[in-house]
Amino acid sequence: MAKVQGEGDYESARRYNERTRKFMKKAGKSATKRATGGVDGAALRKAKSKSKGGKQDARDEVIMRNLVSKRSKSAKTKSSRARA
């Protein structure tokens, strides 16, 4: 039986490392050069189509800034009404 150390044991770590080395040797150096991490092109295009673009982020910033300024103005108005 393996001696447990922390969250695993030495024997399991050796088996994992050996299997990983074999896989990398079989896959070759090109396995680590994939920019998509193995995701197929169609799935990547679909994800990119749903992500925010730079222009949308800028638009969201303007909207948020306007909301914050409106809230601060309404808070000032409410506090001045309470004093009167």
Sequence and secondary structure as in RCSB ss.txt:
>XXXX:A:sequence
MAKVQGEGDYESARRYNERTRKFMKKAGKSATKRATGGVDGAALRKAKSKSKGGKQDARDEVIMRNLVSKRSKSA
KTKSSRARA
>XXXX:A:secstr
   EETTEEHHHHHHHHHHHHHHHHHH GGGGG TTTT  HHHHHHHHHHS  HHHHHHHHHHHHHHHHHHHHHH
HHHHHHHH 
